[in-house]
């Protein structure tokens, strides 16, 4: 998997917040489109949603629980 830019990582984190039912800040459209191409997000009626692959990537980046 290619490294994500800061904007793409930020968008993915915001999509995770949205999925958790929390207020998510603005989602960068360009970054969300790239995440969709990578299979980390998908387009929905509400904008974009994080995919299970996107959630797994964030979990791996966070490392083991402390």
C-alpha positions as CSV (number, residue, x, y, z in Angstrom):
1,X,0.0,0.0,0.0
2,X,1.3,3.4,-1.0
3,X,2.0,5.9,1.7
4,X,-0.8,8.3,2.3
5,X,-0.3,12.0,2.2
6,X,-1.1,14.1,5.3
7,X,-4.3,15.2,3.7
8,X,-5.3,11.7,2.8
9,X,-4.5,10.4,6.3
10,X,-6.4,13.3,7.8
11,X,-9.4,12.6,5.6
12,X,-9.3,8.9,6.6
13,X,-9.2,9.8,10.2
14,X,-12.2,12.1,9.8
15,X,-14.1,9.4,8.0
16,X,-13.4,7.1,11.0
17,X,-14.8,9.8,13.3
18,X,-17.9,10.1,11.1
19,X,-18.4,6.3,11.3
20,X,-18.1,6.4,15.1
21,X,-21.0,9.0,15.1
22,X,-18.8,11.9,16.1
23,X,-18.7,15.3,14.5
24,X,-16.2,15.1,11.7
25,X,-14.6,18.2,10.2
26,X,-14.5,18.9,6.5
27,X,-13.4,16.0,4.3
28,X,-11.0,17.0,1.6
29,X,-12.7,15.9,-1.6
30,X,-9.5,15.2,-3.5
31,X,-8.1,13.1,-0.7
32,X,-11.4,11.2,-0.4
33,X,-11.4,10.4,-4.1
34,X,-7.9,9.0,-3.8
35,X,-9.0,7.0,-0.7
36,X,-11.8,5.6,-2.8
37,X,-9.4,4.5,-5.6
38,X,-7.3,2.8,-2.9
39,X,-10.4,1.0,-1.5
40,X,-10.0,2.8,1.8
41,X,-13.3,4.8,1.4
42,X,-16.4,4.5,-0.6
43,X,-18.9,7.1,-2.0
44,X,-22.3,7.2,-0.3
45,X,-25.4,9.4,-0.3
46,X,-23.9,11.2,2.7
47,X,-20.5,11.8,1.0
48,X,-17.8,9.3,1.8
49,X,-17.6,6.4,4.3
50,X,-14.5,4.6,5.5
51,X,-14.3,0.9,4.4
52,X,-13.2,-2.0,6.6
53,X,-9.8,-1.8,4.8
54,X,-9.6,1.9,5.7
55,X,-10.4,1.1,9.4
56,X,-7.8,-1.7,9.4
57,X,-5.2,0.6,8.0
58,X,-5.8,3.1,10.8
59,X,-5.7,0.3,13.4
60,X,-2.3,-0.9,12.0
61,X,-0.9,2.7,12.1
62,X,-2.1,3.2,15.7
63,X,-0.1,0.1,16.8
64,X,-0.9,-2.2,19.6
65,X,-3.0,-0.9,22.5
66,X,-0.9,0.4,25.4
